[in-house]
Amino acid sequence: MTETLPHILVVDDDARLRDLLGKFLRENGFLVSAAADAAAARTKIGTIDFDLIVLDLMMPGESGLEFAADLRKSDDIPILMLTAMGAPDDRIAGLEGGADDYLAKPFEPRELLLRLNNILRRLPVRPVVPDEVRLGDVLFSLEHEVLSRSGKAIRLTDVEAALLRVLAERPGDILSREELSKLTGGAGAGRAVDVQVTRLRRKIEPDPKIPRYLQTVRGKGYVLRPD
């Protein structure tokens, strides 16, 4: 079993600062992705389940404040806002705009680390993700996205592998078609997910017409129930 490291998205138009923050955070036990602006950040958020966003306030085009306010309409992911504007009114505007914390530039890296950890401690504990799941005589490795039977690989398309991984990371959880499409980065919308599920069942189920592992929950979506 593998405990997933916290995954942070750094959003800043300053490439040098993005690189420095990424290196520092990786050295201190985080997974890190980066985006240069709000548009790139939205794309990454649509495909990756981040634990926290480190967001620059002053960016060309859509500002960090505008991005945070828009994100709050649909997502409660924690936000730590970074800015060169450290006046009380600026901090209040940031917090009112959706930030969970606010740190003025220049800042001490150790303080950033403390603030990040303080935010993360308030989050629900992430479940431990299995390294692999067994489905009868079929084994799926989440790390390598490899499906096998008796040691012999079973070919998966990229979409099938992404879909099976999402389901395997949440065994027993019912996921709607919309959630599956979003979490796989576009495995297809609506009924297109049904097609991928049907194909997967042919590869993992003893009898695809009577699924034992990849089950349909009427009116709700799909659920994977490994052995």
Secondary structure per residue as TSV (DSSP state, phi and psi in degrees):
chain	resnum	aa	ss	phi	psi
A	1	M	-	360.0	140.7
A	2	T	B	-122.6	127.6
A	3	E	-	-84.6	125.5
A	4	T	-	-73.8	131.4
A	5	L	-	-71.7	149.4
A	6	P	-	-59.7	135.0
A	7	H	E	-109.4	120.1
A	8	I	E	-111.6	137.5
A	9	L	E	-104.0	118.8
A	10	V	E	-96.5	120.1
A	11	V	E	-116.4	109.5
A	12	D	-	-160.0	136.9
A	13	D	S	-78.4	-9.2
A	14	D	-	-87.2	105.5
A	15	A	H	-61.1	-37.9
A	16	R	H	-64.1	-43.8
A	17	L	H	-67.2	-38.9
A	18	R	H	-57.8	-45.7
A	19	D	H	-65.4	-43.5
A	20	L	H	-64.8	-44.7
A	21	L	H	-63.2	-42.8
A	22	G	H	-60.0	-45.8
A	23	K	H	-63.5	-45.3
A	24	F	H	-63.1	-44.7
A	25	L	H	-69.7	-37.9
A	26	R	H	-63.9	-39.2
A	27	E	H	-65.7	-17.8
A	28	N	T	-111.4	25.8
A	29	G	T	90.1	24.2
A	30	F	-	-116.8	150.5
A	31	L	E	-84.3	142.0
A	32	V	E	-135.5	132.4
A	33	S	E	-120.7	161.2
A	34	A	E	-136.2	151.7
A	35	A	E	-142.5	143.5
A	36	A	S	-87.6	-16.0
A	37	D	S	-158.4	179.2
A	38	A	H	-64.8	-38.6
A	39	A	H	-62.6	-45.4
A	40	A	H	-65.4	-35.9
A	41	A	H	-62.8	-42.9
A	42	R	H	-60.4	-41.2
A	43	T	H	-60.6	-44.7
A	44	K	H	-68.8	-40.1
A	45	I	H	-64.0	-29.6
A	46	G	T	-71.6	-15.3
A	47	T	T	-120.8	-14.6
A	48	I	S	-128.2	139.9
A	49	D	-	-91.4	90.7
A	50	F	-	-80.4	153.8
A	51	D	S	-90.4	-26.8
A	52	L	E	-164.3	148.8
A	53	I	E	-115.4	130.2
A	54	V	E	-99.9	113.8
A	55	L	E	-122.2	125.7
A	56	D	E	-75.5	138.9
A	57	L	S	-77.5	-45.8
A	58	M	-	-96.1	100.6
A	59	M	-	-130.2	149.0
A	60	P	S	-65.4	149.9
A	61	G	S	76.5	-125.0
A	62	E	S	-74.8	122.5
A	63	S	-	-74.9	165.3
A	64	G	H	-60.8	-36.5
A	65	L	H	-65.2	-43.3
A	66	E	H	-65.9	-41.5
A	67	F	H	-63.1	-44.7
A	68	A	H	-62.1	-44.2
A	69	A	H	-63.0	-39.8
A	70	D	H	-70.2	-40.2
A	71	L	H	-62.8	-35.9
A	72	R	T	-64.9	-16.5
A	73	K	T	-69.3	-22.9
A	74	S	T	-135.9	-6.0
A	75	D	-	-145.5	138.0
A	76	D	-	-106.2	20.5
A	77	I	-	-56.9	133.9
A	78	P	-	-62.6	145.7
A	79	I	E	-129.1	126.8
A	80	L	E	-106.8	117.6
A	81	M	E	-95.4	132.6
A	82	L	E	-109.6	137.8
A	83	T	E	-159.9	152.9
A	84	A	S	-81.2	-7.4
A	85	M	-	-97.5	102.2
A	86	G	-	-108.6	12.5
A	87	A	S	-67.4	152.6
A	88	P	H	-52.9	-41.9
A	89	D	H	-63.0	-34.9
A	90	D	H	-68.4	-42.0
A	91	R	H	-64.2	-42.6
A	92	I	H	-62.5	-42.3
A	93	A	H	-61.7	-40.6
A	94	G	H	-64.3	-44.7
A	95	L	H	-68.2	-39.9
A	96	E	H	-67.7	-27.0
A	97	G	T	-80.4	-3.5
A	98	G	T	123.4	-5.2
A	99	A	-	-73.3	145.7
A	100	D	S	-88.1	-24.3
A	101	D	E	-156.2	167.8
A	102	Y	E	-145.6	128.1
A	103	L	E	-133.3	125.8
A	104	A	E	-84.2	142.7
A	105	K	S	-87.2	147.4
A	106	P	S	-73.6	153.7
A	107	F	-	-130.2	160.0
A	108	E	-	-83.5	123.2
A	109	P	H	-53.1	-36.0
A	110	R	H	-65.7	-32.5
A	111	E	H	-68.8	-39.9
A	112	L	H	-57.8	-45.4
A	113	L	H	-60.8	-43.0
A	114	L	H	-63.3	-43.2
A	115	R	H	-65.9	-40.4
A	116	L	H	-61.8	-46.4
A	117	N	H	-66.2	-34.4
A	118	N	H	-64.1	-41.0
A	119	I	H	-65.2	-46.5
A	120	L	H	-65.2	-31.5
A	121	R	H	-65.1	-23.7
A	122	R	T	-84.5	-8.6
A	123	L	S	-82.9	154.7
A	124	P	-	-59.9	146.8
A	125	V	-	-67.0	130.5
A	126	R	-	-71.9	138.9
A	127	P	-	-67.0	150.9
A	128	V	-	-74.1	128.2
A	129	V	B	-91.5	130.6
A	130	P	-	-68.9	152.2
A	131	D	S	-72.7	-32.5
A	132	E	E	-153.8	158.0
A	133	V	E	-126.2	145.2
A	134	R	E	-108.0	132.9
A	135	L	E	-126.0	82.0
A	136	G	T	67.3	-123.1
A	137	D	T	-91.7	11.8
A	138	V	E	-109.9	139.2
A	139	L	E	-122.6	135.3
A	140	F	E	-120.7	122.3
A	141	S	E	-90.3	118.5
A	142	L	T	-71.1	-36.2
A	143	E	T	-63.7	-43.7
A	144	H	T	-102.6	-5.7
A	145	E	T	53.8	47.7
A	146	V	E	-115.8	130.5
A	147	L	E	-106.5	134.4
A	148	S	E	-144.8	155.7
A	149	R	E	-131.6	118.2
A	150	S	T	54.8	39.7
A	151	G	T	82.3	-4.6
A	152	K	E	-101.2	126.1
A	153	A	E	-66.6	141.6
A	154	I	E	-109.5	124.5
A	155	R	-	-66.3	131.9
A	156	L	-	-121.2	141.6
A	157	T	-	-74.4	166.3
A	158	D	H	-60.1	-39.3
A	159	V	H	-68.1	-42.8
A	160	E	H	-62.5	-42.5
A	161	A	H	-63.8	-42.5
A	162	A	H	-64.5	-41.4
A	163	L	H	-66.2	-44.3
A	164	L	H	-66.4	-36.3
A	165	R	H	-64.7	-46.2
A	166	V	H	-58.3	-45.1
A	167	L	H	-66.6	-39.5
A	168	A	H	-70.5	-27.6
A	169	E	H	-72.6	-16.1
A	170	R	S	-131.0	56.7
A	171	P	T	-60.7	132.1
A	172	G	T	88.6	-10.6
A	173	D	-	-90.1	134.5
A	174	I	-	-84.7	123.9
A	175	L	B	-118.6	130.1
A	176	S	-	-73.3	166.0
A	177	R	H	-58.9	-41.3
A	178	E	H	-63.8	-42.2
A	179	E	H	-64.5	-43.0
A	180	L	H	-63.9	-40.8
A	181	S	H	-62.6	-44.4
A	182	K	H	-66.9	-45.5
A	183	L	H	-70.6	-23.7
A	184	T	T	-93.6	1.7
A	185	G	T	75.6	25.9
A	186	G	-	105.8	49.9
A	187	A	S	-70.9	2.3
A	188	G	-	119.7	149.1
A	189	A	S	-98.3	148.7
A	190	G	T	55.0	-119.3
A	191	R	H	-67.1	-19.9
A	192	A	H	-62.1	-31.5
A	193	V	H	-64.6	-38.0
A	194	D	H	-58.1	-39.4
A	195	V	H	-63.0	-44.0
A	196	Q	H	-65.4	-37.9
A	197	V	H	-63.0	-43.7
A	198	T	H	-59.4	-42.3
A	199	R	H	-66.3	-40.1
A	200	L	H	-63.7	-41.7
A	201	R	H	-59.2	-35.0
A	202	R	H	-63.5	-23.4
A	203	K	H	-98.3	-21.0
A	204	I	H	-117.6	-18.2
A	205	E	-	-95.9	139.0
A	206	P	S	-59.5	-40.4
A	207	D	S	-134.2	99.7
A	208	P	T	-57.6	-24.7
A	209	K	T	-76.7	-20.2
A	210	I	S	-127.8	76.3
A	211	P	-	-62.5	130.5
A	212	R	S	-95.6	-34.3
A	213	Y	S	-105.7	-48.7
A	214	L	E	-100.6	94.5
A	215	Q	E	-102.6	150.9
A	216	T	E	-92.6	133.2
A	217	V	E	-110.1	107.3
A	218	R	T	-53.5	128.2
A	219	G	T	79.1	-2.4
A	220	K	T	-123.9	-43.5
A	221	G	E	148.0	-138.0
A	222	Y	E	-129.0	155.8
A	223	V	E	-144.5	139.8
A	224	L	E	-101.5	127.9
A	225	R	-	-122.4	87.2
A	226	P	-	-69.1	169.2
A	227	D	-	-68.3	360.0
